[in-house]
Amino acid sequence: MAIAAKPKTGFWGTLWDLLTTVDHKKIGLLYTATAFFAFALAGVFSLLIRTQLAVPNNHFLTGEQYNQVLTLHGATMLFFFIIQAGLTGFGNFVVPLMLGARDVALPRVNAFSYWAFLGAVLLALMSYFFPGGAPAVGWTFYYPFSAQSGSGVDFYMAAILLLGFSSLLGNANFIATIYNLRAQGMSLWKMPMYVWSVFAASLLNLFSLAGLTSASLLILLDRKIGLTWFNPEIGGDPVLFQQFFWFYSHPTVYVMLLPYLGILAEVASTFAKKPLFGYRQMVWAQMGIVVLGTMVWAHHMFTVGESTLFQIAFGFFTALIAVPTGVKLFNIIGTLWGGKLQMKTPLLWVLGFIFNFLLGGITGVMLSMVPLDYQFHDSYFVVAHFHNVLMAGSGFGAFAGLYYWWPKMTGRMYDERLGRLHFWLFLVGYLLTFLPQYALGYLGMPRRYYTYNADIAGWPELNLLSTLGAYILGLGGLVWV
């Protein structure tokens, strides 16, 4: 009689299991661990940025080093943490369980997606150790800066291409799983809200992915063989790169947001001990965000000289997308209203999200107004706005999901006291970091400046406050670790 081999135990056995697994839960854990590692690394970069800006005429970093750190912070936080934690991390672990499926539709493709993602992370970080160092062009990699910088840009463009391949496979796998592998009797209208949010985000990511892939591939070809569509000396247009880049990167804001809105809805329903308020309205709002999310990318380009009609159209759709987004927020509040709230750590992150995301949404509608955008474009007002949306929106949602599913993912309960301390340090630190930046933007401080003079009214004091807040955030990160 055949006898099954005993599973390997110990460190090497566990490592081999992780390297060869096709189990959706283990792949979800790998995605989540890698994404939160990227978050911690990007957080360290942000502390370096704020240390440099704490006082006028500081020489903690040189201008080149500051630009490198700024690029690494933005690209790592957005591409390797926010998108991955909410969509592929929690999604891989939880979605098949919520659907009653044994695994995702294509388990081996799922595993390949993760290893491609990890390869992209390593490629991006390796750039720092090669001649020329990390890219110093900003996370947007605008042309012609990306054509003139050192070898770090080559590494990052290759990393983005590999990440796009990973996203393509992963998102298609989610859509196939959700559409085909639901348990018997589970119609689309009976799916949990988080599953709907993963479905919507995957659709949007698949649609827009070609923009970033095209931009990064053309930059790489420009740098290696001189083939470019962006060089005006040979008839190209550098604004075309912005069109490609933002065609992906603004819909991706909603790819970063939708899974976390689903997580927050699940947490709110659980800890309010009542059904989700306005389930169908939330689903239609998500689909509305998917459609409108493809029509707003060029609000990043109001100042590049496009026609008035172009600006009015994109300004209108930018304001309009606040409607389905507001419906989602209203329904989360409606779920909490009248419920028997259990003030546990996951719910605290939901409450922190509501206030901060509302502020980010209001300032987003402000920036959809073309004349006002002209005044605040590339200022710290915009920096504060998108951190309100992504740090206090998606970031708070990521921690809500992490605490909510921690017992299921690890088999252990988190420490409630440390969880609360982590939340309050993050909330206070966040407000102290980014509220002064709205004032800095109003006072005219441009983003990406690595230093400033002491005689500019308000800048030294507000920057020092913002840096103190960043260190409180860092302390909260230490509590979390």
Wavefront OBJ file of the C-alpha trace (Angstrom):
o trace
v 0.000 0.000 0.000
v 1.360 3.446 -0.930
v 2.194 5.774 1.934
v 2.046 9.563 1.446
v 5.305 11.409 2.113
v 5.347 13.453 5.287
v 5.356 17.192 4.712
v 8.662 18.926 5.330
v 8.842 20.820 8.603
v 11.115 23.477 10.024
v 12.406 26.648 8.380
v 13.567 25.078 5.112
v 10.392 23.061 4.763
v 8.275 26.169 5.287
v 10.410 28.147 2.834
v 10.112 25.434 0.176
v 6.361 25.326 0.714
v 6.079 29.093 0.163
v 8.297 28.958 -2.925
v 6.246 26.222 -4.577
v 2.726 26.857 -3.281
v -0.283 27.454 -5.510
v -2.683 27.759 -2.547
v -4.587 31.045 -2.720
v -4.333 31.653 1.035
v -0.544 31.344 1.097
v -0.191 33.469 -2.022
v -2.440 36.062 -0.382
v -0.153 36.055 2.653
v 2.898 36.477 0.409
v 1.294 39.406 -1.417
v 0.228 41.031 1.855
v 3.626 40.610 3.523
v 5.471 41.994 0.486
v 3.074 44.929 0.165
v 3.388 45.916 3.824
v 7.180 45.586 3.585
v 7.006 48.068 0.690
v 4.839 50.318 2.884
v 7.427 50.276 5.683
v 10.222 51.056 3.223
v 8.270 53.896 1.616
v 7.532 55.209 5.121
v 11.269 55.411 5.849
v 11.739 57.347 2.603
v 8.998 59.782 3.672
v 10.800 60.436 6.973
v 13.954 61.297 5.031
v 11.934 63.744 2.912
v 10.372 65.431 5.929
v 13.703 65.592 7.783
v 15.201 67.465 4.838
v 12.288 69.946 4.823
v 12.098 70.422 8.607
v 14.199 73.606 8.580
v 15.196 76.117 5.885
v 18.405 75.661 3.878
v 18.929 72.173 5.269
v 21.762 69.982 3.923
v 20.627 66.639 5.332
v 20.168 65.495 1.708
v 21.579 66.902 -1.508
v 19.169 67.877 -4.258
v 19.963 64.688 -6.196
v 19.504 62.475 -3.141
v 16.230 64.213 -2.305
v 14.889 63.577 -5.814
v 15.910 59.921 -5.604
v 14.230 59.431 -2.236
v 11.113 61.275 -3.438
v 10.887 59.030 -6.510
v 11.366 55.854 -4.474
v 8.787 56.952 -1.895
v 6.041 57.706 -4.402
v 6.584 54.761 -6.741
v 7.018 52.220 -3.927
v 3.985 53.407 -1.976
v 1.650 53.520 -4.955
v 2.706 50.645 -7.204
v 3.932 48.159 -4.606
v 1.781 48.825 -1.527
v -1.573 50.507 -2.038
v -2.643 48.627 -5.169
v -1.330 45.283 -3.983
v -2.453 45.110 -0.339
v -6.148 45.766 -0.930
v -6.555 43.990 -4.257
v -4.128 41.086 -4.597
v -3.166 40.613 -0.941
v -6.482 40.472 0.890
v -8.234 39.539 -2.359
v -6.289 36.323 -2.875
v -6.825 35.215 0.703
v -10.456 36.213 1.180
v -12.297 36.229 -2.169
v -12.324 32.426 -2.780
v -13.416 31.898 0.840
v -16.252 34.405 0.439
v -17.359 32.731 -2.796
v -17.211 29.210 -1.379
v -14.587 28.264 -3.990
v -11.701 25.865 -3.387
v -9.202 28.255 -4.998
v -8.941 30.883 -7.702
v -9.734 29.893 -11.274
v -6.069 29.526 -12.303
v -3.913 28.693 -9.268
v -0.594 28.347 -11.132
v -1.136 31.608 -12.980
v -1.904 33.155 -9.596
v 1.434 31.959 -8.212
v 3.249 33.218 -11.308
v 1.577 36.625 -10.829
v 3.001 36.916 -7.332
v 6.547 36.010 -8.350
v 6.395 38.507 -11.216
v 5.265 41.137 -8.695
v 8.119 40.274 -6.334
v 10.547 40.444 -9.261
v 9.262 43.937 -10.065
v 9.807 45.054 -6.455
v 13.369 43.703 -6.443
v 14.168 45.243 -9.839
v 12.984 48.650 -8.660
v 14.973 48.536 -5.416
v 18.111 47.197 -7.144
v 18.429 50.456 -9.073
v 19.900 52.133 -5.997
v 22.972 49.878 -6.072
v 24.020 50.466 -9.686
v 25.953 53.380 -11.254
v 23.831 56.510 -11.277
v 21.761 55.267 -8.352
v 17.992 55.284 -8.060
v 15.945 57.345 -10.535
v 15.665 61.015 -9.592
v 12.825 62.047 -11.887
v 9.748 61.852 -9.636
v 7.318 58.932 -9.528
v 5.573 60.216 -12.678
v 8.759 59.783 -14.801
v 7.867 62.678 -17.101
v 9.702 63.006 -20.403
v 12.381 64.419 -21.057
v 13.633 63.898 -17.463
v 13.237 60.137 -17.763
v 15.277 60.118 -20.989
v 18.240 61.953 -19.449
v 18.567 60.367 -16.004
v 20.895 57.493 -14.994
v 20.450 53.742 -15.221
v 17.908 53.730 -12.377
v 15.184 54.666 -14.866
v 15.960 51.519 -16.896
v 15.422 49.367 -13.822
v 12.171 51.116 -12.951
v 10.746 50.921 -16.472
v 11.543 47.201 -16.581
v 9.962 46.818 -13.125
v 6.791 48.611 -14.246
v 6.536 46.381 -17.334
v 6.899 43.275 -15.171
v 4.372 44.649 -12.687
v 1.933 45.284 -15.535
v 2.284 41.670 -16.665
v 1.611 40.520 -13.095
v -1.447 42.789 -12.819
v -2.831 41.600 -16.157
v -2.724 37.958 -15.090
v -3.901 38.621 -11.539
v -6.865 40.803 -12.486
v -8.032 38.428 -15.219
v -7.808 35.598 -12.686
v -9.994 37.496 -10.204
v -12.633 38.224 -12.840
v -12.710 34.580 -13.961
v -12.915 33.383 -10.354
v -15.734 35.725 -9.361
v -17.760 35.092 -12.504
v -17.359 31.309 -12.704
v -16.619 29.881 -9.250
v -19.380 31.221 -7.015
v -21.035 28.655 -4.759
v -24.328 27.188 -5.922
v -27.128 29.620 -5.188
v -24.838 32.671 -4.922
v -25.992 35.093 -7.597
v -24.098 38.288 -8.352
v -26.509 40.183 -6.111
v -25.696 37.910 -3.188
v -21.936 38.435 -3.310
v -20.241 40.187 -0.363
v -19.395 43.837 -0.988
v -15.661 43.208 -0.858
v -15.977 40.696 -3.702
v -17.841 43.297 -5.758
v -15.106 45.839 -5.062
v -12.371 43.428 -6.210
v -14.396 42.676 -9.347
v -14.833 46.385 -10.126
v -11.187 47.246 -9.441
v -9.993 44.355 -11.627
v -12.155 45.502 -14.540
v -10.860 49.064 -14.269
v -7.240 47.977 -13.950
v -7.466 45.717 -16.998
v -8.981 48.516 -19.077
v -6.402 51.167 -18.177
v -3.248 49.050 -17.906
v -2.268 49.623 -21.543
v -1.534 53.297 -20.832
v 1.241 52.690 -18.310
v 2.621 49.726 -20.250
v 2.881 51.855 -23.398
v 4.512 54.748 -21.558
v 7.129 52.635 -19.786
v 7.924 50.563 -22.900
v 8.383 53.665 -25.066
v 10.646 55.291 -22.464
v 12.749 52.122 -22.343
v 12.972 51.994 -26.162
v 13.866 55.686 -26.251
v 16.712 55.169 -23.798
v 18.072 52.016 -25.436
v 17.628 52.403 -29.199
v 16.515 56.012 -29.651
v 12.971 55.112 -30.726
v 10.639 57.718 -29.269
v 7.282 59.347 -29.725
v 8.014 62.089 -27.221
v 11.043 64.001 -28.556
v 9.858 67.306 -30.114
v 13.129 67.625 -32.066
v 12.016 64.779 -34.341
v 8.306 65.569 -34.358
v 7.312 63.885 -31.103
v 5.194 65.341 -28.313
v 6.239 65.143 -24.628
v 2.627 65.795 -23.609
v 1.732 62.446 -25.191
v 3.686 60.733 -22.417
v 1.462 62.485 -19.872
v -1.620 61.271 -21.740
v -0.364 57.679 -21.648
v 0.740 57.894 -18.029
v -2.385 59.484 -16.600
v -4.723 57.327 -18.707
v -3.549 54.558 -16.394
v -2.530 56.417 -13.271
v -5.732 58.244 -12.501
v -8.052 55.266 -13.001
v -5.548 53.508 -10.765
v -6.495 55.906 -7.974
v -9.869 54.138 -8.000
v -8.158 50.742 -8.312
v -6.336 51.782 -5.124
v -9.585 52.913 -3.513
v -12.339 50.461 -4.499
v -11.039 47.362 -2.646
v -10.625 49.416 0.520
v -14.164 50.778 0.259
v -15.296 47.153 0.119
v -13.197 46.307 3.178
v -14.570 49.286 5.100
v -18.140 48.269 4.232
v -17.495 44.748 5.566
v -15.915 46.084 8.770
v -18.700 48.628 9.317
v -21.403 45.979 8.923
v -19.650 43.545 11.279
v -18.927 45.991 14.093
v -22.286 47.795 13.812
v -24.046 44.406 14.008
v -26.450 45.259 11.192
v -26.745 44.565 7.458
v -25.000 46.804 4.989
v -27.060 49.916 4.262
v -27.916 50.375 0.568
v -26.244 47.252 -0.825
v -27.474 47.640 -4.413
v -26.766 51.363 -4.446
v -23.187 50.634 -3.357
v -22.759 48.115 -6.177
v -24.075 50.538 -8.797
v -21.895 53.287 -7.324
v -18.850 51.049 -7.789
v -19.768 50.391 -11.405
v -20.295 54.129 -11.867
v -16.790 54.751 -10.530
v -15.423 52.187 -13.016
v -17.055 54.003 -15.953
v -16.329 57.577 -14.848
v -12.837 56.621 -13.689
v -11.827 56.287 -17.346
v -12.959 59.856 -18.123
v -10.999 61.987 -15.662
v -7.292 61.363 -16.270
v -6.534 64.680 -17.964
v -7.421 66.833 -14.946
v -3.722 66.342 -14.153
v -2.988 68.253 -17.354
v -5.053 71.435 -17.106
v -1.897 73.581 -17.246
v -0.201 71.972 -20.279
v -2.013 74.118 -22.850
v -4.934 71.962 -23.996
v -8.113 73.555 -25.377
v -10.781 75.163 -23.218
v -13.335 72.505 -24.227
v -10.852 69.791 -23.202
v -10.444 71.381 -19.768
v -14.177 71.917 -19.227
v -15.010 68.304 -20.171
v -12.469 66.740 -17.837
v -13.299 69.203 -15.065
v -16.984 68.224 -15.349
v -16.332 64.477 -15.154
v -13.893 64.996 -12.276
v -16.611 66.745 -10.275
v -19.205 64.159 -11.365
v -17.219 61.172 -10.068
v -17.616 62.611 -6.574
v -21.282 61.494 -6.742
v -20.809 57.683 -6.773
v -17.844 58.067 -4.421
v -20.057 60.043 -2.049
v -22.744 57.347 -2.278
v -20.211 54.780 -1.054
v -19.220 56.992 1.872
v -22.851 57.782 2.712
v -23.739 54.080 2.780
v -20.847 53.273 5.122
v -22.074 56.024 7.459
v -25.641 54.703 7.071
v -24.449 51.240 8.057
v -22.925 52.623 11.254
v -25.937 54.832 12.046
v -28.166 53.230 14.655
v -25.942 50.182 15.008
v -24.598 48.684 18.224
v -21.035 49.801 17.630
v -18.186 47.709 18.988
v -15.308 50.156 19.201
v -12.616 47.667 18.277
v -9.453 48.524 16.360
v -10.815 47.751 12.844
v -13.781 50.067 13.403
v -11.491 52.868 14.612
v -9.753 52.803 11.238
v -13.155 53.076 9.533
v -14.064 56.150 11.584
v -10.669 57.728 10.910
v -11.140 57.064 7.216
v -14.547 58.772 7.044
v -13.361 62.189 8.234
v -10.078 62.245 6.347
v -11.412 60.852 3.091
v -14.258 63.366 3.171
v -11.678 66.158 3.389
v -9.758 64.633 0.487
v -12.942 64.370 -1.577
v -13.926 67.994 -0.962
v -10.485 69.262 -1.965
v -10.649 66.996 -5.021
v -13.845 68.706 -6.165
v -12.123 72.047 -5.556
v -9.249 71.003 -7.824
v -11.697 69.984 -10.566
v -12.394 73.709 -11.014
v -9.933 74.734 -13.715
v -9.183 78.297 -12.493
v -8.485 77.034 -8.960
v -6.378 74.163 -10.277
v -4.195 76.684 -12.111
v -3.392 78.306 -8.762
v -2.741 75.109 -6.800
v -1.153 72.964 -9.530
v 2.156 71.402 -8.397
v 1.817 72.977 -4.956
v 1.657 71.350 -1.527
v -2.130 71.742 -1.620
v -2.194 68.908 -4.174
v 0.229 66.851 -2.060
v -2.090 67.162 0.947
v -5.138 66.328 -1.194
v -3.857 63.068 -2.618
v -2.479 61.951 0.725
v -5.946 62.574 2.166
v -7.357 60.249 -0.472
v -4.619 57.604 -0.558
v -2.950 57.671 2.860
v -6.017 58.411 4.994
v -8.262 56.650 2.497
v -6.568 53.559 1.139
v -3.930 53.417 3.905
v -6.489 53.488 6.721
v -8.548 50.934 4.781
v -5.502 48.665 4.518
v -5.024 48.669 8.281
v -8.757 48.143 8.849
v -8.524 45.043 6.670
v -5.296 43.862 8.277
v -6.724 44.009 11.811
v -10.104 42.652 10.690
v -8.700 39.572 8.945
v -5.583 39.119 11.088
v -7.096 36.269 13.169
v -8.250 34.448 10.018
v -4.943 34.971 8.202
v -2.603 34.061 11.079
v -4.674 32.057 13.575
v -3.739 34.571 16.282
v -5.461 37.564 17.827
v -3.821 40.972 17.691
v -3.203 42.996 20.868
v -6.170 45.381 21.189
v -4.251 47.950 23.262
v -1.380 48.133 20.782
v -3.868 48.289 17.921
v -5.601 51.295 19.474
v -2.269 53.001 20.182
v -1.219 52.387 16.586
v -4.445 53.978 15.322
v -4.267 57.099 17.481
v -0.603 57.723 16.695
v -1.365 57.366 12.992
v -4.411 59.632 13.151
v -2.717 62.417 15.128
v 0.490 62.086 13.121
v -1.402 62.125 9.848
v -3.384 65.275 10.706
v -0.281 67.075 11.956
v 1.644 66.077 8.830
v -0.805 66.960 6.095
v -3.154 69.691 7.356
v -0.248 72.202 7.429
v 0.502 71.244 3.834
v -2.838 72.662 2.684
v -1.709 75.975 4.181
v 1.723 75.599 2.565
v 0.053 75.141 -0.807
v -2.096 78.212 -0.205
v 1.085 80.136 0.633
v 2.609 79.033 -2.659
v 5.149 76.360 -1.715
v 5.764 74.141 -4.775
v 6.016 70.388 -4.399
v 9.363 68.636 -5.047
v 11.471 71.571 -3.771
v 14.255 70.125 -1.643
v 14.895 73.295 0.378
v 13.620 76.857 0.896
v 14.666 80.185 2.394
v 13.950 81.172 5.990
v 12.470 84.566 5.085
v 9.336 83.200 3.372
v 6.435 83.851 5.743
v 4.907 80.715 7.245
v 6.983 78.123 5.414
v 9.507 77.271 8.178
v 6.863 76.930 10.904
v 4.440 74.859 8.822
v 7.187 72.578 7.511
v 8.436 71.952 11.046
v 4.888 71.039 12.164
v 4.540 68.705 9.191
v 7.839 67.007 10.017
v 6.830 66.529 13.670
v 3.649 64.862 12.447
v 5.680 62.574 10.186
v 7.756 61.429 13.154
v 4.582 60.682 15.117
v 3.464 58.591 12.124
v 6.824 56.840 12.242
v 6.316 56.109 15.942
v 2.923 54.616 15.106
v 4.648 52.456 12.514
v 7.048 51.142 15.166
v 4.088 50.234 17.398
v 2.502 48.384 14.462
v 5.700 46.460 13.706
l 1 2 3 4 5 6 7 8 9 10 11 12 13 14 15 16 17 18 19 20 21 22 23 24 25 26 27 28 29 30 31 32 33 34 35 36 37 38 39 40 41 42 43 44 45 46 47 48 49 50 51 52 53 54 55 56 57 58 59 60 61 62 63 64 65 66 67 68 69 70 71 72 73 74 75 76 77 78 79 80 81 82 83 84 85 86 87 88 89 90 91 92 93 94 95 96 97 98 99 100 101 102 103 104 105 106 107 108 109 110 111 112 113 114 115 116 117 118 119 120 121 122 123 124 125 126 127 128 129 130 131 132 133 134 135 136 137 138 139 140 141 142 143 144 145 146 147 148 149 150 151 152 153 154 155 156 157 158 159 160 161 162 163 164 165 166 167 168 169 170 171 172 173 174 175 176 177 178 179 180 181 182 183 184 185 186 187 188 189 190 191 192 193 194 195 196 197 198 199 200 201 202 203 204 205 206 207 208 209 210 211 212 213 214 215 216 217 218 219 220 221 222 223 224 225 226 227 228 229 230 231 232 233 234 235 236 237 238 239 240 241 242 243 244 245 246 247 248 249 250 251 252 253 254 255 256 257 258 259 260 261 262 263 264 265 266 267 268 269 270 271 272 273 274 275 276 277 278 279 280 281 282 283 284 285 286 287 288 289 290 291 292 293 294 295 296 297 298 299 300 301 302 303 304 305 306 307 308 309 310 311 312 313 314 315 316 317 318 319 320 321 322 323 324 325 326 327 328 329 330 331 332 333 334 335 336 337 338 339 340 341 342 343 344 345 346 347 348 349 350 351 352 353 354 355 356 357 358 359 360 361 362 363 364 365 366 367 368 369 370 371 372 373 374 375 376 377 378 379 380 381 382 383 384 385 386 387 388 389 390 391 392 393 394 395 396 397 398 399 400 401 402 403 404 405 406 407 408 409 410 411 412 413 414 415 416 417 418 419 420 421 422 423 424 425 426 427 428 429 430 431 432 433 434 435 436 437 438 439 440 441 442 443 444 445 446 447 448 449 450 451 452 453 454 455 456 457 458 459 460 461 462 463 464 465 466 467 468 469 470 471 472 473 474 475 476 477 478 479 480 481
